Amino acid sequence: MLEFVHVDKTYKNKVCALNDFNFKIEQGEFVFLIGPSGAGKSTITKLILKEINPDRGKIYLYGEDITRLKARKVPKLRQSIGMVFQDFKLLENKTVYQNIKYVMQILGKSSSEIKSTIDTVLDLVNLKDKKTAYPHELSGGEMQRVCIARSMVNKPKLLIADEPTGNLDPVTSMDIANALVRINKRGTTVLMITHEKDIVNKLQKRVIQLDKGIIVRDEEGGMYEKN
Ligand code: ADP
């Protein structure tokens, strides 16, 4: 479903972010991407979203080499990927329901689809009872779960969560990770970038560890630190 083949990326300042980089993620996997700051994790996300292009190599997403994708097809590519970030960007003057409705309207969805999808995605993150709440009435964890729900409106086959628990306490962080696991169990492939040792160790998923633009470990059921 996602494959990098001999990908090189060097930024203009001659910093080599990825060096002959290869990896493959199958449909339905849950993968942790870990590694110190500067290892190349965000570069991977930016390449998948085609915010930047590699200097060399191929990147296959859903069977298509996206390095060859025409510029006019990039918005559709981005809509086909769920994205969750560290900072929850919700509109303060809109309720949970209205926040999700807003993005769906921009995507041109019909009112009936909007209605049924919002219920489904809020159910995924156990927030159906918070539909009418405003962001300031929610905890950080609840706000992040709204963002996760919102990222699922297009039923993406791939969800990338880039340090989604960065601003949250450990218990709440585990709730977020569990919401991602639930989404993964329903068939969505999840790539989670994280520094949270406890989450990685508890969930026992595939761990890909990067350092200086190369994979130093790729282990099924791995721990945060190699034993
Ligand atoms: P991570 O997400 O693991 O912290 P990044 O992918 O952001 O790592 O960065 C990998 C390397 O590329 C780092 O050395 C970083 O300083 C460098 N880098 C990232 N983005 C840019 C950029 N836009 N211009 C120049 N160098 C960059």
Boltz pocket constraint, residues with backbone or C-beta under 6 A from the ligand:
constraints:
  - pocket:
      binder: B
      contacts: [[A, 11], [A, 12], [A, 13], [A, 15], [A, 16], [A, 17], [A, 35], [A, 36], [A, 37], [A, 38], [A, 39], [A, 40], [A, 41], [A, 42], [A, 43], [A, 44]]
      max_distance: 6.0
